[in-house]
Amino acid sequence: MSIARSDSTSEKARLVVVISGRGRNLQAIIQAIEAGELAAEIALVISNRADAPGMQIARLAGLNCVCIEPRGFNHREDFDRALAARIAAARPDWVVLAGFMRILSQAFVERFEAKLINIHPSLLPLYKGLNTHERALSNGDARHGASVHFVTPDLDDGPLIRQGSIAIESDDTPDTLADRVMVEVEQRLYPAALAELVAGRVYFKDGVVWRDHGLQDRCPHDEYDRLALS
């Protein structure tokens, strides 16, 4: 098993970003690269939906884009093989799932072991899967947020890299909470976590996360509030 960018290098890391929807985390990654906060280049953006608004963001940024739609394949495994082949052809150091709304097969995940990253809109291990904002509100949680993690074959179960959270407000609805988590947490958290990975400060080996050349005993947790945005 290889570990991408585990040592310092002046060469920019190559990212393949995989999306399904609006592309707001993609936009945050693009902005972090342009601001010099993330020493990387986006080699390719892939979507499983031709109408995904995030593809327009990628095109306007001048990025290479491709759409691979599942309806062109008879079986899920065939789609995953085609997706994996296109990703591999781009020679990525990191494969970045940014709102990709499909469950990937074990074979796909294992092919990109230790370099496949996801962001999930909950404070994992809470609320794996869908409807995370509704579930946080229904349970009366005080805080809600997002988690960046390495992807393993089990859904939303990979080792954590970094988390961030905000306070849930009394007038929050699932929609307002989702928007606040995206803007106040996810769009900050994902570029910051990727910067750590690219710099070799964090990596995945032997089933655990290593940070600064030692075992990570606690996932860093960043807390945000509205005042911090002003």
C-alpha positions in Angstrom: 0.0 0.0 0.0 1.4 3.4 -1.0 0.9 6.6 1.0 0.5 9.7 -1.2 2.6 12.7 -0.4 3.9 11.4 3.0 7.0 13.5 2.6 7.7 17.1 1.8 7.8 18.0 -1.9 7.6 21.2 -4.0 5.5 19.4 -6.6 1.8 20.1 -6.3 -0.4 17.2 -5.4 -2.9 16.0 -8.0 -6.5 15.9 -7.0 -9.4 14.2 -8.7 -12.7 15.6 -7.4 -15.8 13.6 -7.7 -19.2 15.3 -7.4 -22.9 14.8 -7.9 -24.5 18.1 -7.1 -24.0 21.8 -6.6 -20.2 21.7 -6.2 -20.0 24.0 -3.3 -17.1 22.1 -1.7 -15.4 21.9 -5.1 -15.7 25.7 -5.2 -14.1 26.0 -1.8 -11.2 23.7 -2.9 -10.7 25.8 -6.0 -10.6 29.0 -3.9 -8.1 27.5 -1.4 -5.8 26.6 -4.3 -6.1 30.0 -5.8 -5.4 31.6 -2.4 -2.2 29.5 -1.9 -3.7 27.7 1.1 -3.7 24.3 -0.6 -0.6 23.2 -2.5 -2.5 21.1 -5.1 -3.9 21.1 -8.6 -7.2 19.7 -9.7 -6.4 17.2 -12.4 -9.9 16.2 -13.2 -13.5 16.7 -12.0 -15.9 13.8 -12.5 -19.6 13.7 -12.1 -22.2 10.9 -12.3 -24.8 13.5 -13.4 -24.5 15.5 -16.6 -26.8 18.2 -15.2 -24.8 18.6 -11.9 -24.4 22.4 -11.3 -20.9 21.7 -10.0 -19.8 20.9 -13.5 -20.4 24.5 -14.6 -18.2 25.6 -11.7 -15.5 23.3 -12.9 -15.8 24.5 -16.5 -15.7 28.2 -15.5 -12.5 27.4 -13.6 -11.0 25.9 -16.7 -10.7 22.4 -15.2 -10.8 19.1 -17.1 -14.3 17.6 -16.7 -15.9 14.3 -17.5 -19.4 12.8 -16.8 -19.9 9.1 -16.4 -23.5 8.3 -15.9 -24.6 5.0 -14.2 -27.5 4.6 -16.7 -24.9 3.6 -19.3 -24.0 0.5 -17.4 -25.9 -2.7 -16.7 -24.4 -3.3 -13.3 -23.1 -1.2 -10.5 -19.7 -2.9 -10.6 -19.3 -2.0 -14.3 -19.9 1.7 -13.5 -17.4 1.5 -10.6 -14.8 -0.1 -12.9 -15.3 2.7 -15.5 -15.1 5.4 -12.9 -12.0 3.9 -11.3 -10.3 3.6 -14.7 -10.9 7.2 -15.5 -9.7 8.3 -12.1 -6.6 6.2 -12.3 -5.8 7.7 -15.8 -5.5 11.1 -14.2 -2.8 9.9 -11.8 -4.2 11.3 -8.7 -2.4 11.7 -5.3 -5.8 12.1 -3.7 -9.4 11.2 -4.8 -11.7 13.7 -3.2 -15.4 12.8 -2.9 -17.2 16.2 -2.7 -21.0 15.5 -2.5 -20.8 12.3 -4.5 -24.1 10.6 -3.9 -23.4 7.0 -4.7 -22.2 4.1 -2.5 -18.9 2.8 -3.9 -18.1 -0.9 -4.2 -15.5 -2.6 -2.0 -13.3 -3.2 -5.1 -13.3 0.5 -5.9 -12.5 1.6 -2.4 -9.7 -0.9 -2.1 -8.2 0.3 -5.4 -7.7 3.8 -4.0 -7.0 2.8 -0.4 -5.3 5.5 1.7 -6.0 8.2 -0.9 -9.8 8.2 -1.0 -11.3 11.0 1.1 -14.9 12.0 1.8 -16.7 14.8 3.7 -19.9 13.8 5.5 -22.5 16.3 7.0 -22.5 15.0 10.6 -20.2 14.5 13.6 -19.3 10.9 12.9 -19.9 8.3 14.2 -23.3 10.0 14.6 -25.8 9.9 11.7 -24.2 7.8 9.0 -26.1 7.8 5.7 -28.7 10.3 4.7 -31.0 12.9 6.4 -28.3 13.9 8.9 -29.7 17.4 9.6 -33.2 16.1 10.3 -31.8 13.5 12.6 -29.7 16.0 14.5 -32.7 18.3 15.0 -35.0 15.4 16.0 -32.6 14.2 18.6 -32.3 17.7 20.2 -28.5 17.9 19.6 -26.8 21.1 20.8 -24.2 21.0 18.0 -24.0 19.7 14.5 -21.3 19.7 11.8 -19.2 17.7 9.4 -16.4 15.2 9.3 -13.6 14.6 6.8 -12.5 10.9 6.8 -10.7 8.3 4.9 -13.1 6.1 2.9 -13.3 2.4 3.8 -15.8 -0.2 2.4 -18.2 0.4 5.3 -20.5 3.4 4.7 -19.3 6.6 6.4 -17.1 4.5 8.7 -13.6 5.4 7.8 -11.0 6.9 10.2 -11.6 10.6 10.9 -9.2 13.2 9.7 -10.9 16.4 11.1 -14.3 17.6 12.3 -16.0 20.9 12.7 -19.2 22.0 14.3 -21.6 24.9 14.9 -24.3 25.4 17.5 -27.8 24.4 16.5 -30.1 27.4 16.8 -33.7 27.3 18.1 -35.2 28.4 14.8 -33.1 26.0 12.7 -34.9 23.8 10.1 -33.3 21.0 8.2 -32.7 23.3 5.3 -31.2 26.2 7.3 -29.1 23.9 9.3 -27.8 22.2 6.1 -26.9 25.6 4.6 -25.1 26.7 7.7 -23.1 23.5 8.0 -22.1 23.8 4.4 -21.0 27.5 4.5 -19.7 27.7 8.1 -18.2 24.3 8.4 -17.7 22.2 5.3 -16.3 24.9 3.0 -13.7 25.7 5.6 -13.0 22.2 6.9 -12.4 20.3 3.6 -9.7 22.6 2.2 -8.0 22.6 5.6 -8.0 18.8 5.9 -6.8 18.4 2.3 -3.9 20.8 3.1 -2.8 18.6 5.9 -2.9 15.5 3.7 -1.0 17.2 0.9 1.6 18.4 3.3 2.1 14.9 4.6 1.0 15.8 8.1 -1.8 13.2 8.1 -1.9 9.8 6.4 -3.6 6.4 6.7 -1.6 3.3 7.3 -2.4 -0.1 8.7 -6.0 0.9 9.3 -5.3 3.9 11.5 -4.6 7.6 11.0 -1.2 9.0 11.6 -0.6 12.7 12.4 2.8 14.3 12.5 4.4 10.9 12.4 2.5 9.6 15.5 -0.8 7.8 15.9 -3.7 10.2 16.0 -5.3 9.6 19.4 -8.0 12.3 18.9 -9.5 13.8 15.8 -9.1 17.6 15.7 -12.4 19.4 16.2 -12.9 23.0 15.0 -15.8 25.0 16.4 -17.3 27.8 14.4 -20.0 30.4 14.9 -21.6 33.2 12.9 -19.5 35.9 14.5 -16.3 34.2 13.2 -17.6 34.7 9.7 -17.9 38.5 10.0 
